[in-house]
Amino acid sequence: MSAHADINAHDDHGHHHKETFVTKYIFSQDHKMIAKQYLITGTIMGVIGVLMSMMMRMQIAWPEEPNVLFEALLGKWAPGGVMDADIYLALVTIHGTIMVFFVLTAGLSGTFSNLLIPLQIGARDMASGFLNMISYWLFFTSSIIMVISLFVEAGPAAAGWTIYPPLSALPMAQGGSGLGMTLWLVSMAIFIASSLLGSLNYIVTVINLRTKGMSMTRLPLTIWAFFVTAIIGVVSFPVLLSAALLLIMDRSFGTSFFLSDIFIQGEVLHYHGGSPVLFEHLFWFLGHPEVYIVILPAMGLVSEIIATNARKPIFGYRAMIMSILAIAFLSTIVWGHHMFISGMNPFLGSVFTFTTLLIAIPSAVKAFNWITTIWKGNVQMNPAMLFSIGFVSTFITGGLTGIILGDSALDINVHDTYFVIAHFHLVMGISALYGMFAGIYHWFPKMWGRMLNKNMGYLHFWVTAICAYGVFFPMHFIGMAGLPRRYYTNTNFPLFDDLHNANVVISVFALVGGVFQLVYLYNFFSSMFIGKKAVQNPWRSNTLEWTTPVKHIHGNWPGAIPHVHRWSYDYSKPGHDDDFVPQNVPLKEGEEELQH
Amino acid sequence: MTAFLTLIIVLFVAVAIWQMVKIFDLAQVGSTDNGQVATDKDNTINAYLMMGFLAFIYLITILSFWYLGDLPLVSNAASEHGSEIDNLMIISMVVIFLVQTLTQFLLHYFAFKYKGEKGRQALFYADNNTLEAIWTFIPVIVLAGLIIYGLFTWTSIMNVDESDDPMVIELYAQQFNWKARYSGEDNVLGLANVRLIDIDKANILGLDESDANAQDDVITTELHLPVGRPILFKMRSQDVLHSAYMPHFRAQMNCVPGMITQFGFTPTVTTEEMRQRPEIVEKVANINQIRKENSAAILEKGQDPFYQFDYLLLCNKICGRSHYNMQMKIIVETQEEYDAWIKEQKLFKDSLVKE
């Protein structure tokens, strides 16, 4: 099925040519270095995004109070340390943009697809190292532009991460819709180009460069997840690009794709015949698949880590692949559940309710399969495993409330309240972050040849786990009490006064959780240099990346590329001395490959 | 200031625990620890923490229900369709609650029970089609029920029955306030477009001054609704997206520039009656207690420290700087009270500034 080993057969590739500092660390075409570049850029963006959320929580809990932190970080936007209403909306917007795209798309998928696809399928590198390098540098450029937009005179984009027009289209509607929004759009257009180049590379690599014996049904679930994620990205990101381009046309060239009949600040604008609802359709045609672009790689990583640490085969390998495919397919036909009350035809609402609730089925299959994988295992509580269990936990908690939000009749009343915030932060924010952390703890030795400190890992996990629930669980109830999201302060509604104490508690959990990420950051950056040296296969794992030497070499394997003889989940297989059998170990005489 | 102090405390706690990790690390020097991989001891400690965490999840659920669980939006609906939504909500929540409690238990309990020990062999168990079928079909059946119930509810809410002769009211949104336009005796709203807005003549909603239907329209800044009468809201926005959110009536619809959206409901409880409801009395007393404690700050903002229950229309779609304060009072009253109120309002034709 996959006789492509010949492509990689140039076994002495990479041993002879010289590397300079620039080609090794900056304009590198090596997938392992590019993965590290993605991870570090994503981490820096993540710090910015988390700091923003902490400032928002302080504002919600202690509104209109002078705060030295605001004064220090927001400058003119916090005169006397009191946060300005415009900058609050900008924080909401940029926090969402950074976390969804820059951290959980590029930082998560970019890091682990790059690191693991060649290593786990047995390839010397990506199909095109050059495109891969371009992809990273486009991402870097878009990150820089997004950060620059924070310093614009009239303020950064502030129309929410969904940038619905007309608010995002009219500078007179909001300061942030001027240069700030232009930079946001430019940054995202470059980001999409980066994402497309990356995705195409991942798809081609998985299809063409698998080593001998690595059939599609022997692929680790990580690769399946990255592969399908890349396909979703290629299908849906271009639609956002077109929406962004049309919005740029409306903003700068006077077209009326999304605008019509507008009277603002005493004058009638010329726009005629467009519709903001069209933009919503185009945005969510990417926007909803995007949450699966974020969560599927995390699911892949978690499947791999749970199997390795439970010392058991992943339960229902084929069902896991089928559910990934089902989720991917359904993800492209559910976008309308963000628009039940947008003014679109209620019949469409019925259709989208139906398709949306269907997604619960493959999701439930996955959750039960993970739980069954742990059942009767020999669970090794490494930090990566804790984060993986945490992932399953928050995915269930957050996913279940999707049954309420996906139901159009119920959505009427909780739409755009804190209930929504609680739901999506748990199911795709916290879960995907846990998946990312799990991946980092697990593959750090592969990236840097050193181990992360496990005790700091334990501390990091337990505090984060408690704070995540402390922040987002009560939020469901605040939302059900009717509190809208994106309010700068709730003090103008005495109706909500009795929710204030809960908001303070949530903010304290958020601040503690945010500050404790310092433990992780310290662990991460110090372990690169002073962490314990890693052995070749520290987690006693089956996948091919652990057959490469600890020290990175160009081309991954010093000798021939290993051939694959079995799937990647032969853990605790009877008849073997060890509780793991790497994929490159031939079947023993008389041993049957499991008919998974 | 409180925020700053909290931050300092948090920082100190972080530093303290950091030091504890260091001590823990030092204590392990010389042990046969194989480079930061979990030992049996780690497995045991973390397995117990798993059970502790399960208890924490249950505890935070109970506490949330205890302190925040009066759930004003799943009881005391003030509209006819409201109780349908509430029933569906309660059924969905019961399902979610059961699944959540059970699966979180299984997940954390298995992690605890099967914690790693040297020499123990995990069960090589890769597949079972019966099990897969079970947890495919159970969700299918449960979801089929929820979908069908949900779709019936949705359809009955969104399909406005014109034979009920609903009273037509326009909700008009602009940065950052709401206006209501009553259609008058003829129950037909006059034609309108923002291009016809003429501030000098006080034609603020852009009504077509030549349209006969517009003459008896009435524009107000408070929304009065007669109890028991079906209402059909037509929504417009003049600048950006807004969303007309009326939580007590379980009603919400976006206001979109360039198009007219609609939502219909029948209010069933007058403001006065709602104020008498024991749950509302308790809630209001609680809020007034809180406001009393903060009365200085509230007075400083120029607000009335004494709170009295009122229905509200809130903006629930990000619309700019003062989004957080875009609201309108809704008053549900008897037909007689409503008639008396509407009679006092100026008709559109009389409200125009004559040149």
HADDOCK unambig.tbl for C-alpha pairs under 7 A between the chains (distance, minus, plus):
assign (segid A and resid 58 and name CA) (segid B and resid 3 and name CA) 6.46 0.50 0.50
assign (segid A and resid 62 and name CA) (segid B and resid 3 and name CA) 6.88 0.50 0.50
assign (segid A and resid 66 and name CA) (segid B and resid 1 and name CA) 6.49 0.50 0.50
assign (segid A and resid 67 and name CA) (segid B and resid 1 and name CA) 5.93 0.50 0.50
assign (segid A and resid 67 and name CA) (segid B and resid 3 and name CA) 6.66 0.50 0.50
assign (segid A and resid 67 and name CA) (segid B and resid 4 and name CA) 6.41 0.50 0.50
assign (segid A and resid 68 and name CA) (segid B and resid 4 and name CA) 6.80 0.50 0.50
assign (segid A and resid 85 and name CA) (segid B and resid 321 and name CA) 5.84 0.50 0.50
assign (segid A and resid 86 and name CA) (segid B and resid 321 and name CA) 5.29 0.50 0.50
assign (segid A and resid 159 and name CA) (segid B and resid 318 and name CA) 6.82 0.50 0.50
assign (segid A and resid 166 and name CA) (segid B and resid 240 and name CA) 5.01 0.50 0.50
assign (segid A and resid 166 and name CA) (segid B and resid 241 and name CA) 6.86 0.50 0.50
assign (segid A and resid 167 and name CA) (segid B and resid 240 and name CA) 5.31 0.50 0.50
assign (segid A and resid 167 and name CA) (segid B and resid 319 and name CA) 6.47 0.50 0.50
assign (segid A and resid 173 and name CA) (segid B and resid 320 and name CA) 6.78 0.50 0.50
assign (segid A and resid 174 and name CA) (segid B and resid 320 and name CA) 5.85 0.50 0.50
assign (segid A and resid 260 and name CA) (segid B and resid 257 and name CA) 6.34 0.50 0.50
assign (segid A and resid 260 and name CA) (segid B and resid 258 and name CA) 4.85 0.50 0.50
assign (segid A and resid 261 and name CA) (segid B and resid 194 and name CA) 6.14 0.50 0.50
assign (segid A and resid 261 and name CA) (segid B and resid 195 and name CA) 6.92 0.50 0.50
assign (segid A and resid 261 and name CA) (segid B and resid 257 and name CA) 6.20 0.50 0.50
assign (segid A and resid 261 and name CA) (segid B and resid 258 and name CA) 5.00 0.50 0.50
assign (segid A and resid 262 and name CA) (segid B and resid 194 and name CA) 6.62 0.50 0.50
assign (segid A and resid 262 and name CA) (segid B and resid 238 and name CA) 5.44 0.50 0.50
assign (segid A and resid 262 and name CA) (segid B and resid 239 and name CA) 5.05 0.50 0.50
assign (segid A and resid 262 and name CA) (segid B and resid 257 and name CA) 6.45 0.50 0.50
assign (segid A and resid 263 and name CA) (segid B and resid 194 and name CA) 5.96 0.50 0.50
assign (segid A and resid 263 and name CA) (segid B and resid 238 and name CA) 5.42 0.50 0.50
assign (segid A and resid 263 and name CA) (segid B and resid 239 and name CA) 5.59 0.50 0.50
assign (segid A and resid 264 and name CA) (segid B and resid 239 and name CA) 5.60 0.50 0.50
assign (segid A and resid 268 and name CA) (segid B and resid 195 and name CA) 6.05 0.50 0.50
assign (segid A and resid 275 and name CA) (segid B and resid 258 and name CA) 6.78 0.50 0.50
assign (segid A and resid 311 and name CA) (segid B and resid 122 and name CA) 6.24 0.50 0.50
assign (segid A and resid 312 and name CA) (segid B and resid 122 and name CA) 6.22 0.50 0.50
assign (segid A and resid 312 and name CA) (segid B and resid 123 and name CA) 6.77 0.50 0.50
assign (segid A and resid 312 and name CA) (segid B and resid 124 and name CA) 6.04 0.50 0.50
assign (segid A and resid 313 and name CA) (segid B and resid 124 and name CA) 6.70 0.50 0.50
assign (segid A and resid 313 and name CA) (segid B and resid 125 and name CA) 6.75 0.50 0.50
assign (segid A and resid 313 and name CA) (segid B and resid 126 and name CA) 5.50 0.50 0.50
assign (segid A and resid 314 and name CA) (segid B and resid 126 and name CA) 6.36 0.50 0.50
assign (segid A and resid 315 and name CA) (segid B and resid 126 and name CA) 4.85 0.50 0.50
assign (segid A and resid 315 and name CA) (segid B and resid 127 and name CA) 5.57 0.50 0.50
assign (segid A and resid 316 and name CA) (segid B and resid 126 and name CA) 6.08 0.50 0.50
assign (segid A and resid 316 and name CA) (segid B and resid 127 and name CA) 4.75 0.50 0.50
assign (segid A and resid 341 and name CA) (segid B and resid 252 and name CA) 6.85 0.50 0.50
assign (segid A and resid 341 and name CA) (segid B and resid 253 and name CA) 5.02 0.50 0.50
assign (segid A and resid 341 and name CA) (segid B and resid 254 and name CA) 5.97 0.50 0.50
assign (segid A and resid 342 and name CA) (segid B and resid 253 and name CA) 6.57 0.50 0.50
assign (segid A and resid 342 and name CA) (segid B and resid 254 and name CA) 5.14 0.50 0.50
assign (segid A and resid 343 and name CA) (segid B and resid 253 and name CA) 6.83 0.50 0.50
assign (segid A and resid 343 and name CA) (segid B and resid 254 and name CA) 6.22 0.50 0.50
assign (segid A and resid 343 and name CA) (segid B and resid 261 and name CA) 5.38 0.50 0.50
assign (segid A and resid 346 and name CA) (segid B and resid 158 and name CA) 6.53 0.50 0.50
assign (segid A and resid 350 and name CA) (segid B and resid 151 and name CA) 6.11 0.50 0.50
assign (segid A and resid 354 and name CA) (segid B and resid 147 and name CA) 6.43 0.50 0.50
assign (segid A and resid 357 and name CA) (segid B and resid 143 and name CA) 6.84 0.50 0.50
assign (segid A and resid 361 and name CA) (segid B and resid 136 and name CA) 6.25 0.50 0.50
assign (segid A and resid 361 and name CA) (segid B and resid 139 and name CA) 5.93 0.50 0.50
assign (segid A and resid 361 and name CA) (segid B and resid 140 and name CA) 6.54 0.50 0.50
assign (segid A and resid 365 and name CA) (segid B and resid 135 and name CA) 6.15 0.50 0.50
assign (segid A and resid 365 and name CA) (segid B and resid 136 and name CA) 6.18 0.50 0.50
assign (segid A and resid 371 and name CA) (segid B and resid 107 and name CA) 5.48 0.50 0.50
assign (segid A and resid 374 and name CA) (segid B and resid 110 and name CA) 6.26 0.50 0.50
assign (segid A and resid 374 and name CA) (segid B and resid 111 and name CA) 6.42 0.50 0.50
assign (segid A and resid 375 and name CA) (segid B and resid 110 and name CA) 5.53 0.50 0.50
assign (segid A and resid 375 and name CA) (segid B and resid 114 and name CA) 6.89 0.50 0.50
assign (segid A and resid 376 and name CA) (segid B and resid 114 and name CA) 5.75 0.50 0.50
assign (segid A and resid 376 and name CA) (segid B and resid 122 and name CA) 5.93 0.50 0.50
assign (segid A and resid 376 and name CA) (segid B and resid 123 and name CA) 5.79 0.50 0.50
assign (segid A and resid 377 and name CA) (segid B and resid 114 and name CA) 5.61 0.50 0.50
assign (segid A and resid 377 and name CA) (segid B and resid 122 and name CA) 4.50 0.50 0.50
assign (segid A and resid 377 and name CA) (segid B and resid 123 and name CA) 6.21 0.50 0.50
assign (segid A and resid 378 and name CA) (segid B and resid 114 and name CA) 5.57 0.50 0.50
assign (segid A and resid 378 and name CA) (segid B and resid 115 and name CA) 5.69 0.50 0.50
assign (segid A and resid 378 and name CA) (segid B and resid 116 and name CA) 4.27 0.50 0.50
assign (segid A and resid 378 and name CA) (segid B and resid 117 and name CA) 6.70 0.50 0.50
assign (segid A and resid 378 and name CA) (segid B and resid 120 and name CA) 6.72 0.50 0.50
assign (segid A and resid 378 and name CA) (segid B and resid 121 and name CA) 6.68 0.50 0.50
assign (segid A and resid 378 and name CA) (segid B and resid 122 and name CA) 5.13 0.50 0.50
assign (segid A and resid 379 and name CA) (segid B and resid 111 and name CA) 6.61 0.50 0.50
assign (segid A and resid 379 and name CA) (segid B and resid 114 and name CA) 5.88 0.50 0.50
assign (segid A and resid 379 and name CA) (segid B and resid 115 and name CA) 4.61 0.50 0.50
assign (segid A and resid 379 and name CA) (segid B and resid 116 and name CA) 4.37 0.50 0.50
assign (segid A and resid 380 and name CA) (segid B and resid 38 and name CA) 6.34 0.50 0.50
assign (segid A and resid 380 and name CA) (segid B and resid 43 and name CA) 6.04 0.50 0.50
assign (segid A and resid 380 and name CA) (segid B and resid 115 and name CA) 6.64 0.50 0.50
assign (segid A and resid 380 and name CA) (segid B and resid 116 and name CA) 5.02 0.50 0.50
assign (segid A and resid 381 and name CA) (segid B and resid 38 and name CA) 5.91 0.50 0.50
assign (segid A and resid 381 and name CA) (segid B and resid 42 and name CA) 6.61 0.50 0.50
assign (segid A and resid 381 and name CA) (segid B and resid 43 and name CA) 4.93 0.50 0.50
assign (segid A and resid 381 and name CA) (segid B and resid 46 and name CA) 6.51 0.50 0.50
assign (segid A and resid 382 and name CA) (segid B and resid 37 and name CA) 6.44 0.50 0.50
assign (segid A and resid 382 and name CA) (segid B and resid 38 and name CA) 5.12 0.50 0.50
assign (segid A and resid 393 and name CA) (segid B and resid 104 and name CA) 6.39 0.50 0.50
assign (segid A and resid 397 and name CA) (segid B and resid 100 and name CA) 6.41 0.50 0.50
assign (segid A and resid 400 and name CA) (segid B and resid 96 and name CA) 5.92 0.50 0.50
assign (segid A and resid 404 and name CA) (segid B and resid 92 and name CA) 6.71 0.50 0.50
assign (segid A and resid 407 and name CA) (segid B and resid 150 and name CA) 6.17 0.50 0.50
assign (segid A and resid 408 and name CA) (segid B and resid 154 and name CA) 6.39 0.50 0.50
assign (segid A and resid 409 and name CA) (segid B and resid 85 and name CA) 6.59 0.50 0.50
assign (segid A and resid 409 and name CA) (segid B and resid 150 and name CA) 6.00 0.50 0.50
assign (segid A and resid 409 and name CA) (segid B and resid 153 and name CA) 6.20 0.50 0.50
assign (segid A and resid 409 and name CA) (segid B and resid 154 and name CA) 4.58 0.50 0.50
assign (segid A and resid 410 and name CA) (segid B and resid 85 and name CA) 6.15 0.50 0.50
assign (segid A and resid 410 and name CA) (segid B and resid 89 and name CA) 6.57 0.50 0.50
assign (segid A and resid 412 and name CA) (segid B and resid 250 and name CA) 6.80 0.50 0.50
assign (segid A and resid 412 and name CA) (segid B and resid 251 and name CA) 6.24 0.50 0.50
assign (segid A and resid 412 and name CA) (segid B and resid 252 and name CA) 5.64 0.50 0.50
assign (segid A and resid 413 and name CA) (segid B and resid 247 and name CA) 6.24 0.50 0.50
assign (segid A and resid 413 and name CA) (segid B and resid 250 and name CA) 5.27 0.50 0.50
assign (segid A and resid 413 and name CA) (segid B and resid 251 and name CA) 6.32 0.50 0.50
assign (segid A and resid 413 and name CA) (segid B and resid 252 and name CA) 6.61 0.50 0.50
assign (segid A and resid 416 and name CA) (segid B and resid 316 and name CA) 6.45 0.50 0.50
assign (segid A and resid 451 and name CA) (segid B and resid 35 and name CA) 6.92 0.50 0.50
assign (segid A and resid 451 and name CA) (segid B and resid 36 and name CA) 6.40 0.50 0.50
assign (segid A and resid 453 and name CA) (segid B and resid 36 and name CA) 6.05 0.50 0.50
assign (segid A and resid 454 and name CA) (segid B and resid 36 and name CA) 5.44 0.50 0.50
assign (segid A and resid 455 and name CA) (segid B and resid 21 and name CA) 6.42 0.50 0.50
assign (segid A and resid 456 and name CA) (segid B and resid 21 and name CA) 6.45 0.50 0.50
assign (segid A and resid 474 and name CA) (segid B and resid 64 and name CA) 5.77 0.50 0.50
assign (segid A and resid 477 and name CA) (segid B and resid 68 and name CA) 6.11 0.50 0.50
assign (segid A and resid 477 and name CA) (segid B and resid 69 and name CA) 6.92 0.50 0.50
assign (segid A and resid 480 and name CA) (segid B and resid 71 and name CA) 6.36 0.50 0.50
assign (segid A and resid 480 and name CA) (segid B and resid 73 and name CA) 5.91 0.50 0.50
assign (segid A and resid 481 and name CA) (segid B and resid 71 and name CA) 5.88 0.50 0.50
assign (segid A and resid 481 and name CA) (segid B and resid 72 and name CA) 5.70 0.50 0.50
assign (segid A and resid 481 and name CA) (segid B and resid 73 and name CA) 5.76 0.50 0.50
assign (segid A and resid 482 and name CA) (segid B and resid 247 and name CA) 6.14 0.50 0.50
assign (segid A and resid 484 and name CA) (segid B and resid 316 and name CA) 5.97 0.50 0.50
assign (segid A and resid 486 and name CA) (segid B and resid 318 and name CA) 6.65 0.50 0.50
assign (segid A and resid 487 and name CA) (segid B and resid 323 and name CA) 6.73 0.50 0.50
assign (segid A and resid 487 and name CA) (segid B and resid 324 and name CA) 4.55 0.50 0.50
assign (segid A and resid 488 and name CA) (segid B and resid 324 and name CA) 5.82 0.50 0.50
assign (segid A and resid 489 and name CA) (segid B and resid 324 and name CA) 6.50 0.50 0.50
assign (segid A and resid 492 and name CA) (segid B and resid 325 and name CA) 6.25 0.50 0.50
assign (segid A and resid 494 and name CA) (segid B and resid 307 and name CA) 6.62 0.50 0.50
assign (segid A and resid 497 and name CA) (segid B and resid 287 and name CA) 5.96 0.50 0.50
assign (segid A and resid 498 and name CA) (segid B and resid 287 and name CA) 5.55 0.50 0.50
assign (segid A and resid 512 and name CA) (segid B and resid 10 and name CA) 5.99 0.50 0.50
assign (segid A and resid 516 and name CA) (segid B and resid 14 and name CA) 6.54 0.50 0.50
assign (segid A and resid 532 and name CA) (segid B and resid 35 and name CA) 5.87 0.50 0.50
assign (segid A and resid 534 and name CA) (segid B and resid 35 and name CA) 6.82 0.50 0.50
assign (segid A and resid 572 and name CA) (segid B and resid 121 and name CA) 6.58 0.50 0.50
assign (segid A and resid 572 and name CA) (segid B and resid 122 and name CA) 5.90 0.50 0.50
assign (segid A and resid 572 and name CA) (segid B and resid 123 and name CA) 6.92 0.50 0.50
assign (segid A and resid 572 and name CA) (segid B and resid 124 and name CA) 5.82 0.50 0.50
assign (segid A and resid 573 and name CA) (segid B and resid 124 and name CA) 5.69 0.50 0.50
